[in-house]
Amino acid sequence: MSLTESLVRRVRDSSRLVASVAEFYLHGAVLHPWGSRYWAWRYQKNDPWSYASSPYERIKYERTMAVLPKAPTPDGIHEQALEVGCSEGVFTDMLARSGRVKKVVGVDVAAAAIDRARERCAGLSNIELLHGDVRGVPLSAPFSLVLCAETLSHMGSWANLRSMADTLVERLSVGGSLVLVDSYPKARFLHRPFRTHRKLSLIETQVYEDPFRPYMISVLSRRP
Ligand SMILES: C[S@@+](CC[C@H](N)C(=O)[O-])C[C@H]1O[C@@H](n2cnc3c(N)ncnc32)[C@H](O)[C@@H]1O
């Protein structure tokens, strides 16, 4: 990449970052007072983000699956994984069938999403689906794998992002892995409270330059 190209890219990413951080706070200010009514409205129709049918989402799920670290056990299989903001269970189903985990616990704050996830995953006995804010739902911790995809952008404030980071750290076993997936460059902001958390170390971060919507996957590990 030439110097000019690199400069153009930096300017483009910085202006997109500023716009997406503004959008993050606006989302919080406008929609958070609506609470559960916002999510009921969002899930009026089935699969509002086309998770089950979009080739873009399919590739993102496959890439997420490809970077999942193994469990720190001889067979590398996770005893149980937590999926935060599991929506209608498309990735939950994929993960539960992958052979990478023995059990998946999916949590989502939207009641309609959890109802549909229960329908989708009805045939799988290694999935537990819980309705509620992950920061308040009682969970059988610890998890050696925690996933949080496309959910942090709905936190609406820096304080909420930090409390999410603290909650997910508490849910992770020492040496366990946390995988975050969010649109890029917004993810540079969204993943910051995790990257700088004293109980987390960044293992790898990768930006996928999809022409439709770039995204970033960060993999972190829980320190003692
Ligand atoms: C855009 S969807 C992402 C779905 C899924 N992770 C995926 O990538 O296929 C975000 C989901 O996060 C859920 N959510 C937002 N805040 C949450 C919270 N504090 N606890 C649990 N779920 C939450 C929403 O209800 C929504 O279903």
The ligand as an SDF file (V2000), in Angstrom:
LIG
                    3D

 27 29  0  0  0  0  0  0  0  0999 V2000
  -27.7820   -7.2870   16.6600 C   0  0  0  0  0  0  0  0  0  0  0  0
  -28.2610   -8.6250   17.6600 S   0  0  0  0  0  0  0  0  0  0  0  0
  -26.8600   -9.7250   17.5790 C   0  0  0  0  0  0  0  0  0  0  0  0
  -27.2440  -11.1780   17.4410 C   0  0  0  0  0  0  0  0  0  0  0  0
  -26.1600  -12.2370   17.4470 C   0  0  0  0  0  0  0  0  0  0  0  0
  -25.1470  -12.0250   18.4350 N   0  0  0  0  0  0  0  0  0  0  0  0
  -25.5380  -12.4370   16.1000 C   0  0  0  0  0  0  0  0  0  0  0  0
  -24.4920  -11.8150   15.8240 O   0  0  0  0  0  0  0  0  0  0  0  0
  -26.0720  -13.2250   15.3220 O   0  0  0  0  0  0  0  0  0  0  0  0
  -28.0010   -7.9530   19.2880 C   0  0  0  0  0  0  0  0  0  0  0  0
  -28.7710   -8.7030   20.3380 C   0  0  0  0  0  0  0  0  0  0  0  0
  -28.2690   -8.3370   21.6260 O   0  0  0  0  0  0  0  0  0  0  0  0
  -29.3400   -8.3660   22.5410 C   0  0  0  0  0  0  0  0  0  0  0  0
  -28.9230   -7.5840   23.7190 N   0  0  0  0  0  0  0  0  0  0  0  0
  -28.6800   -6.2490   23.7940 C   0  0  0  0  0  0  0  0  0  0  0  0
  -28.2860   -5.9080   25.0330 N   0  0  0  0  0  0  0  0  0  0  0  0
  -28.2560   -7.0630   25.7570 C   0  0  0  0  0  0  0  0  0  0  0  0
  -27.9290   -7.3570   27.1160 C   0  0  0  0  0  0  0  0  0  0  0  0
  -27.5520   -6.3930   27.9580 N   0  0  0  0  0  0  0  0  0  0  0  0
  -28.0000   -8.6400   27.5420 N   0  0  0  0  0  0  0  0  0  0  0  0
  -28.4070   -9.6160   26.6770 C   0  0  0  0  0  0  0  0  0  0  0  0
  -28.7350   -9.3880   25.3850 N   0  0  0  0  0  0  0  0  0  0  0  0
  -28.6610   -8.1340   24.9260 C   0  0  0  0  0  0  0  0  0  0  0  0
  -30.5010   -7.7900   21.7370 C   0  0  0  0  0  0  0  0  0  0  0  0
  -31.7340   -8.1400   22.2340 O   0  0  0  0  0  0  0  0  0  0  0  0
  -30.2610   -8.3830   20.3400 C   0  0  0  0  0  0  0  0  0  0  0  0
  -30.9790   -9.5580   20.1470 O   0  0  0  0  0  0  0  0  0  0  0  0
  1  2  1  0
  2  3  1  0
  2 10  1  0
  3  4  1  0
  4  5  1  0
  5  6  1  0
  5  7  1  0
  7  8  2  0
  7  9  1  0
 10 11  1  0
 11 12  1  0
 11 26  1  0
 12 13  1  0
 13 14  1  0
 13 24  1  0
 14 15  1  0
 14 23  1  0
 15 16  2  0
 16 17  1  0
 17 18  1  0
 17 23  2  0
 18 19  1  0
 18 20  2  0
 20 21  1  0
 21 22  2  0
 22 23  1  0
 24 25  1  0
 24 26  1  0
 26 27  1  0
M  CHG  2   2   1   9  -1
M  END
$$$$
